[in-house]
Amino acid sequence: MIIALTEKSAAVTRIDQQRLERAAEVLKTVAHPVRLRIVELLEGGQKSVTELKELLGVTQPLTSQHLSQMRMRGVLGSRRDGAQVYYSIANPDVVKVIHCIRRG
């Protein structure tokens, strides 16, 4: 059976699809234990690469690689202050992922 879609229902379908695509991108971006931990650490506010490296217990190059990937995909934002780069959550929806994990 073929169901005809009205213009209004077609618009709702497009919006829902866009939401699903955005959510999938965010989930793909944070789908790594180190990246999830970064989100958790930044939930309380911005931190420098050095602070994150120390809290994560991983090397600076690995920390920077994860941060860069997350920044390029709009999950994190960054600002430079002299030699230090500070990162913060740019997409507040990503924090909801951490909240879901805590409840689970």
N, C-alpha and C positions, 0 to 999 in steps of 0.2 A: 504494500500500500504506500502511495506517495502522499506525503503531507506537505501542503503548501505553507510556506513561511511568509508571514506578513513582514513589512519593512521594519516594524518595531522589533519583532522577535529576531530577525536577521541581525539587527544592530546589537542586540543583547548577546547573541552568539559570538559576534566579532569581538566584543569587549571581553567576554569570558575567555575566548581563545587567546587574546592578548595577555590577559592576566596569567593564564596557564603558561604561556611562553616565557613571560618575565619571571614567574616563580621557578620554572625549570632552569633558567639561566642562573638565578641566584643559588639554587640548590646545587647545580653543577659546579659553580664557583667555590662554594664552601664545603664541597664533598671531600674533605681531607681532614684528618684529625688535627693537624697543625693549624689549618685555617679555621676550623671550628674553635679551637683554643684561642686564636687571635681575636675572633669576634667576641668571645667571652671576656678576654682581657680588656678589650676596648669598650665594652659595654659601660664601664664606669667612667670613661673619658679618654681623651687622647693620650698616647704614649709615644715615646721616641723609639726608633729602631733599636737602639742600644738597650732600652728598658725591656722591649719585647723579646729581644734575643736572650737576655738573661732570664726572664720569666719562663720562656719556652724551653730553655736548656738546649738550644740547637745553634748551629753556626750562624754567623752574620750573613754569609751569602745565601744560605737556605731561607733565613728569615726574610731577607730582601726579595728573594724570588717569589715567595708566597705573597708578600705585601704588594709587590708590583702587579701580579696577576689579579689580585682582588681590587686594586685601584683601577686598573685598565677596564675592568668589567663593572665599575660603578658601585662596588660594595663598600669600598673605603675611599676616604679623601685624605689628602696629605698637605702639609705646609712645611716650608723650610724656615728654620731660625738659625742663621749662621751655618755651622757645619752639620747641625742636627736636623733630621727630618722627623716630623711628628705625624702620626696616623690617627684617624678617627673614623667612626662609622658614618658613611655617606648615605647608606640606604637603611633606614631604621627598621624596615621589614626583616632584615637579616637577623636581627636580635630575636625575633619571634622563633626562629629555628632553635636557638639556644634554650628559649623558654620551653619549647616542646620537648627537647631532650631532657631537661631537668624534671619535667612532669612524668616522663616515661620511665 
